[in-house]
Amino acid sequence: MSLFKRNKTWWTDFSVNGVRYRLTLDTTDWRKAQNLEKDKIADATAGKLAPASQQFARLAFCEAADRYLENRRLELSEKSSEKEEYLLVAARKFFGAASLSRIGAEDLISYRVGRAKQGVSSTYINMEMGVIRRILKRAKRWHLIADDIRPLREHRSVGRALEPEEREHLLKMAGSKPEWQNARLAQTIALNTTMRGCEIKGLRWSDVNLIERTLKIRRNTTKTDAGERVIPLNANAMTAIVELYRRAQDDRASQPDRSVEPEHYLFPACENNRIDPTRPQTSWRTAWRRLTRSVECPKCGFVQDPGETCQNDECKADIRNIKSPTDGLRFHDLRHHAITELAESRASDQTIMAIAGHIDPKMLKLYSHVRTAAMRRAVDALTDNNAMKGYDTNHDTNDVPATTTDPQVFENMVGPWGLEPQTSTVSR
């Protein structure tokens, strides 16, 4: 154990359990350096310090982020790795070449404030900070600033379930224009299977079993291990799948040398009016936004973007006060709606989690919503039950059953195997 100076700054050089630590104490005061050295030795004994042979904490943030992502690819799925890489885009620009050992609580607070001023939501900022925290933990730096950084308060609304009139409007709008065909088919599948958008985009024809009427969700197309599952198809979902298959056959008709292969995607990529079934469609965001915002002129029935006057030259009615009931609806909300309908159908939690791909029952509570109509039916049932029979303690407590069962008769029905009859297989 020794203290030495480098450029007027005190450094320490010591070993704990055969591991050497060589660290700067960031002070020019010798007495303060002695106290800091004792703290460093205590941290090293507790496993909170990186040894001198580990240079990760000295790396620039961008280089450290590259190494972190390279290691995380071994632990995460492809989709999750891509998501963490995207979450580090803004952090790379902000911290740049700054060393991890120089990043403090004030730097992280400044980063969060700047992102909030850019209009980024608290939820997304917390996700970015989560990746930064994991990088600093690897550098053995997070414990030094953890007490000063608390997660931002997030908006608790996790989704939306459609009312019957909203669902009817959405289905009507989706079928009104040919350019919304992909959004319409994807919407039908989501509403009838609880599938996520990423799962629908990753569907291949090898995942579809038309005989058993099922869809298989692969692990590389979903978020979690629980997302890998097999979903039975109802009539609406089967209709959408058959339409997609016929469309794929029509697309291949223009290219006789190619056929619909098992590894082709149900929603293929399309660039410059050329379809590539070997690559998935990346997004239908533009079509979805127009679909959910579109309004129908009450006078002529023309479907259009919201505005002041009808875009039909023969109508020109005032539509400034007309707003779509599905304005702001996210595609992911269709999953919330499907799970809500399953919950209201009195399906068991295990059945719903098997279809939706959940493990934690808490997630089921977040995704399922009790709509006003369902609650109204429940309280109306209470009114009906109370009208049938009132509460009367004078007679209810003295009621005697009209008939009683002889205990010996019940005993004769129960053998050593319980109420169910013994089978030949069990006896053997």
N, C-alpha and C positions, 0 to 999 in steps of 0.2 A: 504494500500500500504506500503510495507516494503522491505528493502534489508537485506540479511543475508548471512553469509559466510558458505561454506561447502567445506572442504578440500582446503582452501585458494582461492576458486573461489566464486565470488559473484553470488547470486541467487536473484530472485524477486518473490514476492508473492502479487498478487493484484486481484481485482474482477471488472468485467465490466458487467453491466446489470444483476447482480446476479450470474454470472458465474465466478468461481475461476480459476485463472491461476497461476501456480507455475513453473517457468522456470529458466534454467541456463543462465547466461549472458556471460559465457566463457571468463571472464577477472578477473584479480586480482587487477585492478586499480579501486578505489572507485569512482573517478570522472567520469571515462569512464562508470562505471556501472550505474551511475545516468542518463547519456544521453541514454544509451541503454534501460534502464527501460522505459523512455518516448517513445522511438520508439516501444517497445513491447506493451505498452498501446494503442498507435495509431493503431498498426496492429490488436490488439484484437477488438478495436472499429469498424474497417473496416471489421472484419470477416476473417482475414487472419491468425489467430492463433488458434491452437487446445487447448481446455481447459485442465486443469490438469486431469479431469476425463477421458479424451480420451487418451489412452496410445499408439495409433497406431504409432506415430512418434518415440516412444522409442523402437519399436520392431526391431528385426534383419530383414534384408532384406528378407531372405527366409521365415520367419514366416509371415511377412507382405504380401509377394507375395501369400502365401496360403490363407490368409483372403481376399485379393483382388479378387482372382479367385473364391472363394466361393460366394462372393457377385455378381460378374459379370455373374455367371451362371443364375441368375434370370433375367438378362437384355439381354443376347445374346442367339443366337441359339447354338445348340450343336457343330456345326462345328466351329463357331467363338470362342467359349470357348476353344476348343481344340487348335485352332491356337494361341490364346493368351498364353496358357500354354506352347506351344512349343517355342514361342518367348522369354520366360523367362528362358529357359534352360541355355544359356550362361551367362545371368546376375546373376543367382543364384550362378554359379561357381565363378564369378568374385567378387561379393560383399559379398557373404557368410553370416557371422554372424555380419556384420557391421550394426550398428543402422542407421535407416533412418535419424535421426537428425544429423548424422556425415557425411553423403554423401554430398559432395559439387560439385561445377562445375568442379574442377580439376579431381575428381574421374570419373565423367561422360565423360570428354574429354579423359582420359586415357583408359576408356572402349572402346570408339569409335575407337581410334587409334589402340588398340590391335585387334579389330575385323577387321579393314581394312587390317592390316598386315596378317591376316589369309585368306585374299582373299574374304571376305564377301562383297557383293555389297552394294552400298550406299542406294539403296531402302530398302533392308532388314535391314540394320542398323537403318534407320529411323523408320521402323516398330517396331524394338526392343525398340528404345528410346521412341516411343509413349506409349508403355505399362509402361515403367519405369516412364515416365512423369505423367501418370495417378495415379500411386502409390504414387509418391511424392506430387501430388496435394491433394490427400486424407489426407496425413500427414501434409498439410499446409506448405510444404517446397519448392515447385517448384517456387513460386514467388520470392524467394530469389536468385535463380540462373538462372532464365529464360532468362535474358538479355545476359548471357554468352554462352548459348547453342542455336545454330541455326541449322536448318535442313541441311543435306549434299545435295549437288547438285546431282540430279538423272538423269539417262539416260532417255531421253524423248521418245525413241522408245518403244511403248507399244505393238506392234504386227506386224504381217506380213501377207499380202495377197498373195496367190500363183498366179503365172503366169500360163497360160493354159498348157504349156509344163511341168511345175513343178507338177501341179495337175495330169496330165496324168502319169508322172513317179511315183508319190506316189501311185496311184491306182494300177499300174502295179506291183510295188514292194510288196505291201500289199497282193496281191493274189498269189505271187510266192511261198510261203512256208506255210505249215499247222500250224506251231507253231506261226504264226502271225495272226491267225484267230480272236482272241479277239480284237487285235489292228485294224484289218481291219474292223470288224463290228462296233466298237466304232467310228472309223474314218468316216465311211459312215453316221452314225447317226449324228455326229457333223457337217459334211459338209452340211447336209440337214435340220438341225433343229436349228443351232446356239447354241446348248447345251454345257455347261461346262463339263469338265471331271468328277467333283464331282457329277453333276446331272445325268450323264449317269451311273455312278457306283451305284447310289442310286435308280435306276429305279426298280420297282417291277411290276409283271404282273397285279396287281390291278390298276396300273397307265396307262395301255394300253387299249384303246378301239378300237378293230379291226373293229367294225361295223362303227363307225363314223370316223375311221382313225385319231385318236388323241392320244397325250401323255400328261399326267398331271404331272407337276413338283411340288413336295411337298415342303413346307417351310423348313422342316428339312434336305433337301438334297441340298439346294441352299444357296447363300451367303446373299441375301437381301430379304426384303418383296416383292420387284418387281419381284424377281425370281420365285415366285409362279405363275404359268400360265399354260395355255393349248395350245399346239402347234399342228397344223394340220400336218399330215404326207403326204409327196409326194411319188411317186412311188419308188424311191431309198430307202427312209427310211423304207417304208413298206416291201420291199424285205429283208432288214436286220432284221427287227423285226420278220418276218415269219421264216427266217433261224434260229434265236435264239430260237424261239418256237419249231421248229422241233428238234433242237439239245437238248433242255430240255427234250422233249419226249423221245429221244433216250437214254439220261442219266438215265431217270427214268425206262427205259425198263430193265435195269440191276438190279433194285430194285423194284420188283412188288408190294411191300407193300406201295410204295410211289408214288404220282402223282404230277403233276405240280399244285402247290397251288397259290392262288392270292398273298400271301405275300412272295413268293419266288422271288429272284432277277434275273434279266435278265442276269447279269454277276456275277455268283456265285463264291464263294471262292473255291480254289482248293489247297489242301495240300497233298503231298505224293500220288498224282494221285487219290485222293478221293475228289469228289465234294460235297460241302455243300451248297445247295441252300438257306439256312436260313441266310447265311452271305454273304455280298457283296465282290467282288474282291477289294483288296486294291490298286493295282497298276498294270499297264502294261508298266512300265518305261523301263525295259530292252528290251522288244520286240520292243517298239517304237524307242529307240535309234538305235538298229540294223537295223530296217526297214528304217529309214530316212538316215542312213549312208551307206547303202549297195549300191554297184555298180554292173553294168552288164558288163561282158567281151565283148568287141566289136567283138572278133574273134569267140568265141564259145557260147556266150550268158549266161554263168554261173553266177548266182547271188551270191555275196560273200561280205565279209567285205573288206574295202579298204586295199590295200597292194602294194607290188612291182611287184609280178608276179601272174598270174591267179592260183587259187587253184585247177583247173582241171588238173589232172596229164597228160592228153592227149593234153593239150593246152600250158600251161606255158607262155602265152603271157605277155608282159610288160603292166601293168596297173597302174604304179606309178603316172601317170599324170591324171588319171580319178578320178573325184570327183562327188559325188552325188549332184544334184541341190537342194535337200531338206536337206542337212547336216545342223544341228543346228536348224531345225524346231521344235518348241514346239507343243505339242498337243493342247494347248490353242490357237495357231495361227489358227487352223481350225475354231474356232469361229469367229476370225477376218475376215477370208476369206469368211465365210458364210454371215456375216453382210455386207461385201463389195459387194458381189454379189447382195444382196437385194437392197443396195443403188444404184447400177448401173442399176438395173432393173426398176428404177423410182418408186419404192414403196414409199408411204408416210412415213414420220418420225414416225407418230403414229403407223402405221402398223409394222414397223421395231422394234420399242420399245416394242410393244406388244408381238412380237415373241421372241425377244432377252431377254426381262425382264429388261429393263432400265426404270428409272424414269427421270433422269436428261438428257436433250438433249446434255449437254457437254460430257457425257459418250458415246453417239452415235458418236460424232465427233472423239473421241479417238479411237473407235473400227473400224470405217469404213475408208477405204483407197481408194483413187482414183488412179487406176493403170494407167500406161503409155498408154496402148492400149485405155482405155476409154477417156483419155485426147486427144489422137491423133484423135479419131473419132469426138470429139467435135470441134477441130480446123479445121478438114477437112470439117465439115458442114459449118463453117464460109466461107471457100473458095468457096464452091458451091453456097451459098447464094449471095456472092458478085459478082460472075460471072453471075448470072441471071439478076441482075439489078444494075446499077451504081448509083452514087449520083449526081443529077443535080438540083441545086437551081433555075435555070432559069425557069424550068417548074414545078418542084414538088410543089413549093409554090403557084403556080397559078392554080393548078388542081381544077376543080369543079366536085363534084360527078355527075354521069350521071343521077341518079334518086334520089329523095328525098321522104321521107315518110311524109304524111300529119299528123301533130301533133294531129288532131282530131281522126284519125284512131287509133293511139297509145293510146290515152286517153280512147277510147271505149273499148280497150283490158284490161285495168287495172281497177279493181274494188276496193272496200275497203279491199279485201283480197289479193291483189297483183296479180301477173301474173298467179298463179295456180288457177284452177277452184274451186269453193266452193263445198265442199262435204256435204252430208246430215248430217254426224256426226258433222261437224263443225257448221252447221246452227243450230243444236239443242243445 
